[in-house]
Amino acid sequence: MDKNLTALKPALVWKHFAEIAKIPRPSSHEEKIRAYVIGVAKSLGLECKEDAAHNVYVRKPASKGMENRKGIVLQAHLDMVPQKNNDKKFDFTKDPIDAYIDGEWVTADGTTLGADNGIGAAAILAVLEDDTLVHVPLEALFTATEETGMDGAFGLKKGLLRGDILLNLDSETEGELYVGCAGGLDANVTFKYAAEKTPVRNYTAAKITVKGLKGGHSGIQIVCQRANANKVLFRFLNAAPCDVLLASVDGGGLRNAIPREATATLMVRTKDLEQLTKELKAYEKVVKAEFAGIEDAVSIKLTETETPETMIAKEVAENLIRAVVGCPNGVQKMSVSMPGLVQTSSNLARVVSDGKTVKLQCLLRSSVNSEKEELGEAIFAVFELAGAKVELTGAYNGWKPNLDSPILAAMKASYKALFGKEPAVTAIHAGLECGIIGTNYPKLDMISFGPTICYPHSPDEKVNIASVGKFYEFLVDTLKNAPLK
C-alpha cells in the first residue's frame, strides 16, 4: 500500500493534501485545520485572519504587471464528511485519514478520504505558496462547517471580500464548469413516546440489518437511483407478515449522505419468527432484483439478539412506520432546461430512536425555490398527520446560472487552449456555497470546478490523480487570464 502522496504531481498540491489528511477535521471540529492554514499564510508573510464565523481569509497581492486585472477569490471549505465502514475502528476527531495510492486514484482505508474539499483547499495553499505564478490580485476564503449547514458561508459578512470573481473549488468532475446549484431545506422530525415494557413471554428479540448499499452524496449521487437503507428497512416493517413490535431503530448517518445501513430491533412472537425470517429472505431477493446493476451488494439479514427492556410505544411505532413509507424520497423532478440534471429531490437521511424520541432528518434540494417549499410542505404533512413535530429549517437559495459571465468565457477559452476541447458547462444538484455567498456579494462573477472525485461522502471516496494535475494546471492558467477591470 503506497502512502507516499508527496511523490505525486503537482508537488505543492499533494504536499498540502498529505498534511491536510493528517489533520482531524469533521464538521464542527475544524480548529486544527484552521490553525494549519493560518500557519501556512503567516509563514509566507501573507495577510490573514479568522472571522467570527470561523472562516479563514488570506490575501496575496497581484504579481507584477497584473494589478489592472479583476481580482479573484479562491474558495474551498475546511471540513469533511466523517463516514466509515462499520468494521473500521476510527475516531474522526482524533485519527489521521489513512490515505493511499491505488493505481490511478488516491483513496482511504475504510473511511472517507476528505478530497471533498481537501483537494480544493490544498490547491489554494499551493497557489499561495508558489511565487513563480503569474496571477491577478488574490484572496483565499476557507469556509467553515460546510457539510452540516454551510455555517461559514451563512456567517460571511459583507465588505470582507474585495474581488470581482469567485472560483469555488468544490466540484467533482474534471472538465466541467458549474454555473448554478440547488438550494436546500432541512426537515427535522420528532416523534415523542413513553417507552413501553417489552413482553416477557412468548416473544423473541430479533435485529434486522440492512447494509452493503453504496450510499454517497445526497445531491450528486441521487440521480443514480441508489437504494435508501431507511426506506428499504421500513418498507419491510410495514409489510411484515406478522405483528412486530419496534424496540429501537438506527438508520443512516449524515443529513447529506444517502443512507447505506440501517438496523431495527424487534420483538416478534416466537411462533412467527420462522415465517418472518423466510419472508425477509424473499424480500432481500426482491430488493436485489429491483436494484440490479445499482446495489448488487445489498444485504438484508435477521439475527436473534438480546431482549431489550423497553420498546417504542406501539401506536407511535405504527405511525412512524407508515410515515417513513409515505415520505417522499429520491428524485422528484428532472430539469427540462438542462437535460440530465436533477431539479428537485429529497433524502430521508436519518431515523434514530433514543428511548424517548425517534428523530428523523430529511434534506430537500431544488433549483426552483417554490418546488423546494412544496416538497417541504408535503413532508411536513405526512409526519404531522402521523403525530410528529416537524420543523423546516436551514433554507437557502440556489445559484442562478449566468451564461454571459465574463469569467466563464475566459475559462472556456483557457480550457480549450490547454486541452484542445471545450469544457462542459452545467449546473449541479448540490448546495454549493456560491448561492449563499452571492446573497451578500451579488456582483461576484462565480464559477465552480474541480478534479474528478468519485463516491464523496462515503468510505469509497477517491480522487483521480491525473485529474488533479489537469485541474491545477487549469486553475493556474485562469489566474493569469482573468479579464481586465
N, C-alpha and C positions, 0 to 999 in steps of 0.2 A: 504494500500500500504506500504509494508515493505521496508524501505530505509536504514536499518542498515547493510550495506555491510561489516562493520568491524567485524561482528559476524560470517562471513563465514571463511572457512578454504581453503587453508593455510593462517593464520592470517596476516603474513607480506605482502603477495602479495595483499590481499584485502585491507589492511590498505593503502598501497600506491596507489592502483587503486582508492579508495574512494577519496583520496586527489587529484589525477590527474583529476578525473571527475569534480572537483570543479573549475579547472583552465581553463579559455578560451584558446583554442589553435588551432583554424583553421589555415590552411596553411598561412604562412607569418605573423602570429600573435602569435609567439611562445616565446616571451620574458619572460613571467611569468613561463612557464613550464621549460624553461632553468634555470631560477633562482631557481626553486624548486629543480631540480636535483643537481645543483651546491651546494645549501644549504644542501641537504642531504649528499653529498660527503664530504663537509667540516666539517659537524657535526661528521662524522665518522673518521675524520683525514686522509682522502684519497687524493692522488694526483689527481687534476682535472684541466681542462682548457677548454676554448671555442676557437675554431679555427676561421679563417677568414670567413668560410662558415657557421658559427653558429652551427656547430656540438659541442656536449659536450663529452669530453673524460675523463674517470676515470680509475685509475689503483689501483688494490688490489693485494698485494704480495701473493704468494702461502702460503698455510698453511704448518706447519712444516712437513718435510719429502716428500713434493710434488714438490720440486723445480726442480727435474730432469724430470718432465713431460712436454709435449708440452703445450705451453701457449694457452689460449682460449680467443677470443674476443667475448663478448656478444653484440649483436647489435639489436637495435629497433629504430623506428622513433618517433619523438615527436609530430608531427602534426596530425590532424584528419580531416575527411571529414565533412563539415558543411551542412547537409541536414535536412530539417524539413518538416512536413506537412503544407499545405497552411494555415490551420486554427490555427496553433500554433504561438503565438507571442513569438519570441525568437531572441536574438542577440548573435551570437556565439562569438563575440569579447568581450562581457561583462558578459554574463549569465553563471552560472554553469550548467552542464548537470544534469538533474533531473533523476538520475539513481535509479532503484528499483528492488527488487527481485520478480520475477514472477514464482513461482513454482521451477522448476529445472534450471531456467535461470536468468540472470541479463539483464535488458533492460532499455530503457529510454522512457520518456513520450513525444512522438511526435517528437523526434529528433534522429539523430544518437547517438549511445552510446559512441563511441570512444574506444571500446575494440580493434579495429584496429587503432593503435597499442599500446593502453594504457596498455593492459594486459602484452604485452611483456616488455614494459618499467617498469611496476610495478614489474615483476618477476626479472628483473635485479637489481632494487633497493633493493628488498628483499634479493637477494644473497649478495649484497654489505654490507647490514646491519647485516646479520646473521654470527656472529663469531664462531658459533658451526660447520659450514660446513667444510668438508674436500675438498680441491679444489686445482687445478693447478694454476699457475700464471694467473691472470685475468685482462682483460681490458674490459671496458664498453664503447661502442660507441653509443651515442644517436644522430641520424642524423636529419637534418633539412629539412622541406618542401618537404617531400617525395611525398605527394599526388598530388601535382600540378607540378611536374617537377623533383623530385629527386635531388634538388639543393644541399643538403648536401653531398650526395654520389658523385655527379659530382665534388664538390669542395674539396673533401678529398685529402690531399696532400700525396705524397709518404714519407715514413720514419716515419710517426706518429705511426703506429701500429707495435708492436713487436711480436705479437702472431703468431702461426703456423696454428691455426684453427679459423674459424669464424662460430658462431652459430647465424643465423638470426632468431629472434623470431617473425616473421611476417606472419606465415602461419595459416590456419584457419580450419584444420581438425585434431583433436587429433588422434594419431596412424598412422599418415603419415609423412614420411621423404621426403622432397623435395630436389632434387639434380640437378634441372635445372629449368629455367624460360624463358619466352618470352622476346624478345626485343621490343622496341616501336618506334613509329614515329607519330608526330603531323601534321595534315593537317589543316592549318588556311586559311580560305576562306573569301574574302571580295567582296561584290557587292556594288559599289557606285552608288548613284542615286540623281537626283534633285527631291525633293518631289513635287508632283502634288496636286492641289486643289481637294478635293472630290466634286462630283456632288451635287448640292444643291436641285435639283428637281427629283422626281420620283425614288429616291433611299432610301433604309433603311439600317442603320448600324446594323450589327449582329456580335456576337462573337461566334466562335466555340471553345469549350473547350474539350480537351482530358485529362482524368485523371483516377485514380484508377488502374494504372498499377503498377507492382511490382518493376520495376527498378532493382537496385543492381549494384554490381561491374562489370564493363565492361569487365574484364578479366575472373573472376571466374564464374560469372553467365551467360556469353554469350552463353555457351553451353546449357543453359536451354531453349533457343529459345523464350525468352520473347519478347513481343512487344516493339517497339521503338516508343515513343509518337510522335516524329518528323515525322517518316515515315508514321505513321497512319494518322496524320493530313494532310500531303502534298499529300498523295495518294488520299484523298477525294477531295482536292482542284483541283488536276489535272483532276479528273473525274467528277467534278461538272456538273450537268445537265443544268446549265445556266451560263451566264457570271458573274464572280465575280471579284471585284476589291480588291486587298490586301492592306489594310491600314497599318497593323503592324503585327508582329509575335514575339512570345516569347516562345521558346520550349527548354526543357531540362535544365540542371544545370551545373554540373561539367564535365570536359572532360573525367573523368574516371568512370562516373556513367551512366548506361543505362537510357535514359530519361523516367521519369514517367508521366510527364504532359507537355502539350503544348497548347497554345492558339493562335488564329489568329482573328484579327478584319477585317471584310469585308464590302464592300459596294455592296449591291445587289439590283437589280431593284425590286421595291415594288411588282410588279405583279408576280415576280418569287419567292418571299420569301416562300410562302406556299409549292411550289414544292421542293425548296431546303431543307426545314425542313423535308418534307416527305422522300426525298432521304437520308437525313442524318440518320433518324431513321432506314431505311432499311440497310444502311451501318454499323451502330452500330451492328446490328444483324449479318451481315457478319463477322465482326471482332471478335465478341464473338464466333461465330461458328469456325472460323479459329484457335482461341487461346483457345478453350475449354480445361479445365483442367490445363491451364497455367495462363491465365489472366481472371479469372471469374468475377472480379470486374470492368472491363473496362467500362468507361462511356464516351460517345461522345454526347455532347449537343450543341444546338444552342439557343442563347438568344439575343433579341434585346438590343442594347446598344446606348450610346450617340454617335452622329456623330462626328468623328474626323475631324480636319480642313484639314489635308493633308493625302496623301496615297503614297505608293511606286509607282514609275513610272511604268506604265502599262507594257512596254516591259521588264523592269528589273524583275518585278514580275512574268511574264510568264516564263522567262528564269530560274529564281530561282526555281519555282515550278517544272519544268521539270527536272532540275539538281538534286534536292533533291530526286525526284522519281527515277532517274537513278543512284544515288550514292550507291556504294556497302556498305552493312551494315550487321552485324551479322557474323556468322561463314562462312568462305570462304573455309577452308580446315581442315580436321582432320588428326591427326598423324597416320602414318602406323606403326611406330616402338613402339609407346605407345598407344594401343587402348583406346579410350575414351577421349584422350587428344586433345583439340583444337590446331591446329598448326598455323593457320592464321585467323585473324578476324579484323573487323572494327566496330567502334561505332560512329554513327553520333550523337554526344553528345549535340550540341548546335546550335540553329538557333535563332538569335535575331536581331531586327531592332531598329534603334535609330533616325529615321527621315532623316538621310543622308546616312547610310550604312545598309546593312544586313551582319552580321558576322556569320560564321559557324565554328565549330570545330569538327574534326574527330580524334579519337585516334585509330591508327592501331597497331596491335600486331602480332608478329610471332616469332617462334623459329628458323625460317630459314630466314636469312637476305635478301637473294635475293627475296623471296616472299614478304617480307615487303616492299622492294623497288618497286617491280612490282605493288603492291596494291596502293602504294603512287602515282605512275605514272598514274594509272587508274583513281584515284580520281582527280588528277591534270587535266587530260584530260577532264573529264566530266565538271568540273566547269570552266576551261579555255574556252572551247567551248561555255559555257553559258555567257561569258563575264566577269567573275570574276577574281580577282587577287588571286593567290594561292601560299602559302609558305609552304614548307615541312621543319619542324624544330624539334629540340629536339631528334634526333635519338640516340638510344642507343642499344647496342648489348645484346643478351640474355646470359644465363649462361649454358654452355655445361655440361651435366652430366658426372661425373666420378664414375662409379660403382665400381672401385677398391680403392676408398677412404678409408684410414685407420680409419678416424673418423666415416665413415658410418658403417664399420664393427664393431667398438666398440659400437656404438649406437644401432645397431641391436641386438647385444648380450645383452646389458644392458636392452633394452625394453623387450626382451623375458624373461630374468631373473626376471624382476619386474612383468610382467603382463601375462606371460605364453603363449605368441604368438608373431609371427614376426610382426614388423611394415610394413606397405606398403611403398614401395619405388617408387617415382613417380616424375614427373615434373609438373609445374603449368603454366597455360596460363595467367600470370600476370607479371608485371615488378618488381620483387623483386630487391632490391638494390645490391644483390650479384653480378650480372653481371657487374654492374658499378664499385663496389669496387674492383672486381677481375681484372679490367683493370690496376689499379695501384699496385695491390698486387696479381700478377698472381700465386704465390706459396701458397696462402691460401687454405687450405682444408675446404670446406664450406658445411654446411647443414642448411636447413630452416625447422622449425617445430613450432607448437603452439597448443593452445586449440581449441575447436570447437566454431567457430563464424559463425552465420547464418546472411544472408542479410546485409553484410557490405556495407557501402556507401549509406544506405537507412535508413529512420526512423524506420524500422522494425528490425534493427540490435540488436542482442542479443548474449550473450556468455553463454555457458553451464557451470554451477558451478562445477559439478563433473569433467569435462574435464580439468578445470583449476588446480584442485588438481593433476590429473594424469600428466599433462604437467609439473608442477613444480617438482613433485617427479622425473620424468624422467630427467629433467634438472639438478637437484642436483646430481643424480646418475652419469650422464655424466661427471660432473665436477671432480669427483674423479676417473673416469675410463678412462681418456684420455690416448692415447699411450705415451710411453716414447719418449724422444727426440732422 
